[in-house]
Amino acid sequence: VDMSPMLCNLALILMHEKEIAQAKTLLYRGLRIMQDHFGNEHVRIAPTLHNLAMAFADEDDYEQAKELFKRAYKIMLNHYGEDHLRTSDVMYNLAHTLCKLGDVEGAKPLIIKKLSVDENHFGREHPRVARDVGDLGAIYFYYEDYEYATRLFELRAEIKRKVAVAKVLAKRAERMADAQADA
């Protein structure tokens, strides 16, 4: 069991280096070790399932990715509940995979829930909320509700603008504090 996290961490490095086949081999080894020790539904296997799904998605094998994301999502949902950030991160990737497979209808409630979780956790003016609003806008665009999609895209742009302004103001305040400390 101690070896599994090391295998999975090495796999993430390989994924970053686009060595997907090698990464999948390590993830499968890590998953087998964890499943043998914890069972198939334990929360500690969910991140490995999620990472393995990401590897399949990187290879455009969205059917396999979907099944792995669904397993990880079910485990996270049972352990953390639907309003937890870890659950919503898997929810986000499952939704995008469903979109890639053309199941926009299946993705829509997941993106709506992801938006709700992120708003509750981070507040309305956060980059993750802006991303979620944009994703929802893309879904409404797909359904040809261009008016609502445009409002969502405008909201996304407004949130991103506010986030950028807040970053600039924080940097200025930091520089002023540093200057006062040096004086």
Secondary structure, 3 states (H helix, E strand, C coil): CCHHHHHHHHHHHHHHCCCHHHHHHHHHHHHHHHHHHHCCCCHHHHHHHHHHHHHHHHCCCHHHHHHHHHHHHHHHHHHHCCCCHHHHHHHHHHHHHHHHCCCHHHHHHHHHHHHHHHHHHHCCCCHHHHHHHHHHHHHHHHCCCHHHHHHHHHHHHHHHHHHHHHHHHHHHHHHHHHHHHHC
